[in-house]
Amino acid sequence: MNGLIGWPRNPLIPVFVIRHSSFRLNMPAVENWFCLRSQPKHEHIAAMHLKKMEGVEVFLPRVRFQRATRRGLVWVTEALFPNYLFARFDWHNSLREVQAARGVSGVVHFGERWPLVDAGVIADLQQAVGAEEPHTISASLQPGDEVEIAEGAMRGLRAVVSRVMPSRERVAVLMEFLGRQTTIEVPVELLIKEGDARERIFPADI
């Protein structure tokens, strides 16, 4: 993929999709992709208002995945990059209007440098999340996956998948219990993969 180098260790800014390039004020008016920071949990509101603006194209990749809560496993929908989205517009003519849009905190920049997001990277992201909105992240498990038990008496305990039994919708996991390694069978719906679910969108070799 064009410049896509995997999920950042610190996802506060999706820097892995940003091509750092100074924006010359004397360059001809042209539409480019920029990274925008939204107000907390207002990505969808920012996107909705930006889409109403003439000459502004918006891309807000969202994902749906399972998360462990006190009530057990629940499905949640979030932005792929929390508090960030992308917009394509003419910097000269639309910057002020874009920054003033409801839900928008500002366009990401570093002093006088306004990083452009390569159109190829946006295309790769669109391909990765697919046409369906939001993109549902599979919760399928494989041997070796690190998991957490989300419900029941062993809730909160961590284990490693040792065997998957699709026909019975159960998984054998190896866990340390009372100082000993023990293998138990657990229903698939009671397990959740460790780590950020968003990482599963991108191939491991990116």
ABEGO torsion letter per residue (X at the ends): XBGBAEBBABAABBAAABBBBBBBAABBBBBBBBBBBBBBGAAAAAAAAAAABBGBBBBBBBBBBBBBBAAEBBBBBBBABBGBBBBBBBAAAAAAAAAABBGBAEBBBBEABBBBBBAAAAAAAAAAAEABOBBBBBABBBBGBBBBBABEAABGBBBBBABBBAAAGBBBBBBBBGGBBBBBBBBAAABBBBEBAAAAABBAAX
